[in-house]
Amino acid sequence: MAKLENVANELAKRFILAKDKKYTLNRIIYDMNYLVYSDTKEPLTYQAKLVIFKHIFDIVAGREKLPLKDGGYLEPDFTDIVLFFERRSSILKHLKSGVKKQAELN
């Protein structure tokens, strides 16, 4: 579980710091669909992707803090949660369909 949280933290950080949020969100979905378990090299299950997505959503929504190395926290903007919330159902659809539907993102 800790490894999935680490992945989610990195993806949330990438999204929050991005200049082009929509592109970055599409790239995050793409990357999540290609994640594999380190021990079996099998693609992540939809349930594992949901765990990552929920953790990212909680960080972007401000429900969880994303600590920085200097001791502070990364604060998302209000527009971050609006975009993430607006695209939530589309994100989940693309995560569920996995690699097969990647071309539809862009």
C-alpha positions, 0 to 999 in steps of 0.5 A: 500500500505504501508504494501506491501512496508514493506513486500517488504522491508523485502524480499529485505533485506533478499535477499541482505543479503543472502549467498545462493541467489538462495535458498533465492529467491526460499524461497521468492517466496514460502513465497509470494505465502502464504501471505494473506490479514490481514483483509480477510485472503484471499491469495494475488492477483497476482496484489498485488504480482506484487507490492511486486515484483516490489518494491523488483526489484527496491531495488535490481536494485538500483532504490530505497534505502533500509534504515537501522535503523542506518541511512545508506542504504543497498546496493545490489551487482551487482550479486544480480541484475543479478540473479534477472533479469535472473530469473524474468520471472520464478519468475513471472510465479511461482507467477502467478501460486501460491501455486499449482506449488510450488513443481516445484521451487526446 
